[in-house]
Every structure is written in C-alpha cells, then in structure tokens.
Amino acid sequence: MKHLDKVLKDALTANHILSEQDAARYLTEAHLQHVAFKDYLLRNDIVNERQIVIALSQTLDIPLIDFRKLKVLDSLIEKIPVKFVWYYKFMPVAMEGNTLLIAAADPLGVKILDEIRLHLGFPIKQGLVTESELMDALKKYYGLASDTIDRIISGRKGNLEDKAEIVSSSSWVEDLEHKTEDPTVAQLVNEIILEAYKKRATDIHIEPYRDKVRFRYRIDGVLADANLPDKVKHFLPQILSRIKILANLSITEKRLPQDGSAVVKTKEQQLDLRISTMPTPRGESIVVRILPSKVMLFSLEKLGFVDEGVNKFRELVKKPHGIIFITGPTGSGKTTTLYACLNEINSAQRKIITIEDPVEYEMEGITQIQVNNKINFDFSIGLRSILRHDPDIIMVGEVRDLETAEIAVRTALTGHLVFSTLHTNDAASGVSRLIDMGIEPYLLISSVEAFIAQRLVRVICPKCRVEMDNVPNDIKEEMIHSLNLDPSKMVSVFQGKGCEYCNNTGYYGRTAIHEILEIKDAMRSAILNKARADQLKTLAMEEGMVTLRQNGWKAVLNGITTPSEVLNVTVRDNQFNQGSDKLMAVAQNPPSWKVKRQESWEEQNSYDSRVYPRIFENVEVRYHLLNKDPENPHKLISDGVEYKTYTEDISAGGLRFCSKTMLQLDSIIGLTIYLIKENRTINCLAKVCRIEEDSRDHFYTVVNYYLDLTSADRAALSRYVKTKLQELFEKA
C-alpha cells in the first residue's frame, strides 16, 4: 500500500497536479488516518479520478483505456470467470495477438500480474481506467451484482436468507452501501436498489416469466433493462421475500396484492420506497417506487413554465381564494408542481395544510396529513377536519369523488385557496370531469380559478445534442401552422445521438409542458350553458391559451426536446386552428345531423330583435331539413339531404341565405357555418322565421334565427361581424 502511495505521489508532482509540499503533507495526513493516499485525495476533493489515472499513465507509461471507443467481445467475457475479475478488480478488454489487454484502476503489481497470467494462461498487458469506469464496465458486460450472485451460488447451501437479517422493527433503516464479506440476498437487493438510485430510476420492476425473471428500471419515464445476470432467476423467491420484509409485508401471502413502504439510506440521503406486489401465474410481480426524502423544490421556470406562462401561474397561486387544479395522467409530475406552488407561497404568516396519499415529500413549515384507507380515513373526512385547524391554504392530493369535490368547492367559496389534482386528458376536460362527478356548473364557475394540464417530456442530452438533418415535412408544417411562424423561416430541430452520459438514449432528465385554462367571463358563460370540452378548449385558445401541443413545439424549437416526445404525450389541436386549407377539407365532409331534443332549444327571435349587429357578407353555409322522428315525436332527425348556399347577411343572432327550395315557415334546419377567415366551423339548429321571394325566378330568401348556439360560438360570430364592420369603416 505504501509503495502505491509513493508511486501516486511522484506521479502527481511530476505532472504538476500537486506541489511537492502539498503532496507530502497530504500523504502524511493519509497515513495518520490509516487510509490509502488515493482514497484520501478523492474523499477530500483534492484531485479527481481522471487526474490520477492520467498522471499514473504518463509517469509509468501505461496506456489509458477508453471503453466509449471499444466494445468487449462476448467470447472474451465467457473465457474469464466473473469471480476472477471481481477478485483482482480488472476488466478484460481485448486479445492483442496472444496477449490479453486488461484494464484496472490502479497499477497492478508484478505478483498480481503473474497470478492472473498463471490462471488464464495468457501474457498480460495492463491499461488504466478510472474506478467508476471500471465498475460500469463490469456491470455492463458481466451484469449488475454478478459478483454477489456468483459468491452466493458458490458459497451458500440451503436457505439463502440469514435469519439474523429478518428485522421486524419498522423504524429500522437499511444502509444500501453497507458491505459485508459474506454475500447474502439482502446485499443483492441492496445493490439492485442502489444501482437504480444512481441511474436516476423512479421505479424498479421485477417481473417473473417462465424460466426467467425480468428486472427493469424506469428512467426518465421509459423502462430500461437492469442488466442482471440470468442466474438471478434462481433467487427470485428470496429477493421477493427480502423486499417484503423491508416493507413489513406478509411473506406467506402470495395470492393477494399487497402494498407497503420502507426507508433505506445512501451516503447522500434517505430514500422512501413504495412497494406493491401483484400475483401472476409465474410468481409475484413487484414494483418498487423510489422517492428521495429531500424534496427538490424547483422554481416554476425549471418545471417548464416559460414566457407569459410563469407570470400567469404566479398570479394564480397568489390569489386569496379559489381552486387551482393540476390535471394529467399518473406520473405526469402533478405532485412536484403542487409542491413548487406551495414553495412559492410558503411563509411564516400562512397556515398551509396538505392531505395526500401518500405524503411523497416532507416540507418544512407545512402540516402534512396522510390518508389511511384501512381505518376509513379518506380525503373527504380529512378535509372536514382540516377546516377546524384554521388553514389559509389547503392542498388536496387528488379529487376522486363527489364528496371530496363538494367540500373542496365550498372550502374555496369560504375564502380559502385550494390546490388539487384531477386525472384528465387536458385542461378543458377538467370542467367535464367535475360536472360528471355532480358539481353544479354555477358552483364550479364561482370557485375554480384555473385548470392547468401538464405532461412530461424527456430532455435532450446536453453531451450529445446535435441538429436533426431530416425533419419530416408534416412536422415542420404543423409547427409553423400551430405557432403561426413565418413559413420562409428556417426551423431547427435537435436530437441526442446517444452517449455514455445518457446510457445511449439521447435523453437526460425530463421537463414539463403545460396549458393554463383560466376561468374568465366568457368561459363562465360557456360552462353554464354546458358547452363540450372541445368547445371550451377552442374558446380558451381564442382568449390566448397556449395548448400542450403548442408549448411542446416551443420546447422543440428551443432545443429542449424532440418532436417524437411531443407527439407521444400530446394530441393535435383542433384542426380548424391549423389553417384554412384544413377547414375547407372539413367543409367537404360536414357532420351528419343526429337526433336533437326539442326541450334544449332557446326559442327567441334574436335575429329580428336587432340585439346583434349584422353584416352583408357572403359566408358559406350548409343546411339539412329536420323532421319529427316517427318513433319519438319529441325528437328530430335529418332527412339526409344537404344543401349548400351562401349568406346574404349574418349576425350573432341569425342569418339570411338564398335557397332554391321553398322551406316551410317555422321549420327547423341543421345549420353548418364556415367562418374560413376565423378558422372555425359552427354547428347549430336554426328556425325559419321568414321567407321572402327573391328577384330571381325560383329563388327564395330564407331568414333564420339560431336555437341552440353555444356562448363560445355566438362570441365568435360577434367578433367576426365586428371585424368586418371595422374593415368597412376603415375603407370608407
């Protein structure tokens, strides 16, 4: 040991990495502490691994090995046993003629090189790598925990689980990095969990199949193989039992699903594990979710909020009362965003209480409650109790049922600010979800301030980010139309080509994209009229909402993510917002009119009342005649014949068009209006209120007023008419 220390000291000073005085002082301190000189330097961040191997390589004339530029053959791996490479801490690299090139983190002594040569029967040539590179290579080519598995197989017989390791205390915390000379299944499980943490995995999946078992890590939202040796299948029952013991689950119950939790630690921090088992025909499948106990309090900018979205979100979270819903599927980062909201407004002057299932991160200065379904302590019961503790701000982990939703709404109406989540596809669908639960629209518009939809996309690896050569034309066109870009402007799109830093995926980390739907006056009117989710989304876009898809395209143009990520997590926006060419394509295939309920009509002659200004303009319309359904006199059904014509004048109350067909007074028609310049199609019922003979033979002027026009569509017609009138005024 002292010889290697002196060699390293001379190498560092000869390469001017350390001065003679500093090197001598550090070496003395290392000996006083009874640690190797290399370990002392690394532990105190005096030098790094790369500086050490470069210095040793230059001084001792030993070549450096770069595993990124070479691939070790499987035939070579098969020749050299795993226990041999782990014992001597080297990695076979290649055969150069009759000589075996090996890589090690330290210069191997002549005696060790002779032992390796004697056992393998080849002359040995040594190269140098850092210790972390050596460990990564051993895991890559021999498999994760291959040494532990091999030693268990060769050194243990009978029961592989030490009775002394079965601990019943729930307060006990397992140290994942604790090493023992005697290999055990407990140590194997520790290595699997520790490797998952080091690779930034959020979940570990253990899946049994016929004659094999599959271990996978979810990294950046995508599952990747954990690269364990095939021999691990022999220890599946013991591995599952060990994980159950950690989570205080029954090891004898294998027919029913079980859920539990555990706490383990590394050098950096403690990790909370959420463990769930599920019976399968080939054994139990287990998923382990890894949650760092140190909450990452991201800023809104780091969460993916950009431009005006940051200011808008900060305005929302600083409102004195109301509900703000974060929507999205499971695993879309809703909880992280909620914690960021609370971090923004957390102060000593405010009482903040959360109720969650489970409490994923602990936050200082906030009272956090966890529901417990085993004793019937759910969100609704907890929310009632919270109100007795005089809170200013409340966070409800999820609104799942009518009772919880009603309490949350009434809490917001009594002056509290409430944050919660919903499982919906987009922001506008949050309205439909609450109404489906049974929340009255008038209560919804009085309490909810905004719905914020969120999705996670993978971030391009910064180490291997390159510009894409061939971007598909349809993607370019959609980005240009969606963001209203100049078609002549060059669109640059980037991708990751894959490297060691990102495990050859091209991505490293994830960020969020959002859409913020604020409940404003026009939106409140539309909700009261029970407009559909797609109509609410269109109205919100007209009021300036940037959709998930549009924010995704912005992230692509900013070089943050790739088009494939955006396409995977978002849907195309309303096709009428993609340009007039799309609108005309739809005009060729108008929707078929189905049964309409007569009770839903709003029968008032808005056209003749002159409440709405009108414009003499030719707008394409198509109509169907509707007749009473013979099987149900309270319903109407289309006659199946479509007529195309153009308006003579139009307003938000009704319209006048020419027809070759003599329509009956007070008859009902299904009407489709194509506002090409507005990129909008309007479908509604209309009633014929007057018929006039045209100056042309066999032509009639038909005056109609709308029956079931939604507030959003009426607002669009009003804007269209006002714009046209303004254009005429400016021309005059």
BELURZI-V38093 format. One record per residue. PSI is psi in whole degrees, -180 to 180 (* if undefined). Layout:
BEGIN
<<PSI> <PSI>>
END
This chain:
BEGIN
<<-45> <-33> <-46> <-36> <-42> <-40> <-44> <-41> <-46> <-38> <-42> <-38> <-37> <-30> <13> <31> <-37> <150> <163> <-42> <-46> <-44> <-42> <-41> <-44> <-37> <-41> <-44> <-37> <-42> <-37> <-32> <0> <43> <157> <147> <-42> <-46> <-38> <-45> <-42> <-41> <-34> <11> <39> <-44> <170> <172> <-40> <-41> <-37> <-50> <-33> <-43> <-46> <-39> <-44> <-41> <-43> <0> <45> <129> <151> <143> <131> <103> <-16> <-23> <7> <161> <128> <131> <143> <-34> <-34> <-39> <-39> <-26> <-24> <118> <149> <-39> <-26> <-46> <-35> <-35> <-46> <-4> <59> <167> <120> <136> <-55> <162> <119> <91> <-118> <7> <136> <122> <125> <157> <136> <161> <-22> <151> <124> <140> <164> <-38> <-44> <-42> <-38> <-39> <-43> <-45> <-40> <-41> <-36> <-24> <18> <145> <143> <136> <131> <143> <167> <141> <166> <159> <-38> <-38> <-37> <-46> <-41> <-39> <-42> <-42> <-38> <-46> <-30> <-17> <150> <133> <27> <-37> <-44> <-45> <-43> <-41> <-34> <-44> <-42> <-24> <-8> <144> <150> <-135> <126> <-4> <118> <131> <-31> <-17> <-8> <108> <128> <-14> <125> <-15> <-8> <136> <122> <132> <111> <-27> <6> <127> <143> <152> <-34> <112> <137> <166> <-33> <-42> <-37> <-45> <-41> <-43> <-38> <-44> <-42> <-41> <-39> <-43> <-43> <-30> <6> <27> <143> <-21> <149> <126> <124> <114> <114> <139> <180> <120> <15> <166> <143> <127> <126> <149> <139> <110> <123> <37> <-1> <136> <137> <145> <139> <-7> <53> <149> <154> <-27> <-14> <-20> <-25> <-16> <13> <-48> <-41> <-37> <-45> <-41> <-41> <-43> <-39> <-39> <-41> <-38> <7> <40> <163> <123> <-12> <-23> <111> <3> <-16> <150> <148> <150> <139> <-175> <161> <164> <127> <169> <155> <-173> <-33> <-45> <173> <151> <133> <129> <131> <117> <130> <132> <152> <126> <139> <168> <-23> <14> <-175> <137> <137> <139> <128> <116> <133> <120> <115> <136> <-23> <108> <135> <101> <87> <152> <165> <-34> <-41> <-20> <-7> <-4> <128> <161> <-129> <-17> <-36> <-50> <-41> <-42> <-40> <-35> <-38> <-46> <-14> <9> <150> <-26> <172> <176> <137> <120> <131> <123> <155> <168> <173> <135> <14> <11> <21> <-42> <-41> <-41> <-40> <-42> <-36> <-38> <-49> <-37> <-33> <-35> <4> <129> <167> <-18> <-6> <143> <114> <127> <136> <150> <121> <165> <93> <-179> <108> <-38> <142> <130> <135> <139> <6> <134> <118> <133> <139> <132> <157> <98> <-20> <-28> <21> <32> <95> <-172> <-43> <-43> <-44> <-37> <-36> <-42> <-35> <-39> <-22> <-5> <19> <55> <156> <-39> <138> <137> <123> <120> <-42> <138> <112> <-23> <172> <-42> <-47> <-42> <-43> <-43> <-41> <-43> <-49> <-30> <-43> <-36> <-20> <16> <16> <151> <125> <133> <140> <179> <155> <150> <94> <166> <-32> <-180> <-44> <-30> <-16> <-35> <-50> <-38> <-45> <-40> <-39> <-34> <-28> <7> <129> <139> <-36> <-31> <-37> <-49> <-19> <-18> <-36> <130> <-36> <155> <130> <111> <147> <142> <154> <135> <147> <145> <138> <136> <126> <-19> <-27> <30> <124> <160> <138> <135> <-47> <101> <125> <140> <-37> <-33> <-43> <-46> <-41> <-40> <-43> <-46> <-40> <-39> <5> <48> <162> <119> <-25> <-12> <138> <135> <117> <129> <139> <162> <166> <131> <-11> <130> <179> <-35> <-37> <19> <34> <26> <-23> <-1> <148> <107> <175> <156> <168> <149> <149> <163> <133> <113> <106> <143> <98> <-174> <-50> <-38> <-38> <-42> <-41> <-39> <-41> <-33> <6> <47> <153> <163> <-39> <-33> <-38> <-39> <-43> <-43> <-43> <-39> <-38> <-27> <6> <6> <132> <121> <169> <-44> <-44> <-42> <-33> <-44> <-35> <-41> <-35> <-47> <-26> <2> <18> <-42> <-176> <159> <-36> <-36> <-43> <-43> <-30> <-31> <-4> <164> <157> <138> <169> <125> <-22> <-12> <7> <7> <162> <-27> <-38> <-39> <-41> <-32> <-39> <-32> <-25> <-16> <72> <155> <144> <138> <126> <-174> <137> <142> <131> <-29> <-18> <-4> <149> <85> <96> <136> <77> <-23> <-51> <-19> <-10> <25> <-36> <137> <150> <160> <137> <101> <143> <106> <134> <131> <156> <144> <157> <142> <138> <135> <163> <138> <122> <-26> <-18> <103> <-13> <6> <156> <151> <146> <149> <-4> <-2> <129> <137> <138> <136> <-173> <150> <153> <-38> <160> <147> <180> <-4> <-27> <-173> <166> <130> <164> <145> <141> <-12> <135> <107> <154> <140> <139> <10> <158> <134> <151> <123> <136> <123> <130> <102> <87> <-48> <-22> <-4> <50> <144> <133> <128> <130> <173> <151> <155> <133> <115> <-17> <145> <128> <145> <136> <159> <-22> <149> <141> <26> <146> <145> <121> <123> <128> <152> <149> <149> <-54> <39> <131> <161> <-38> <-43> <-38> <-39> <-39> <-41> <-40> <-44> <-41> <-47> <-45> <-38> <-44> <-42> <-39> <-40> <-42> <-40> <-42> <-36> <-37> <*>>
END
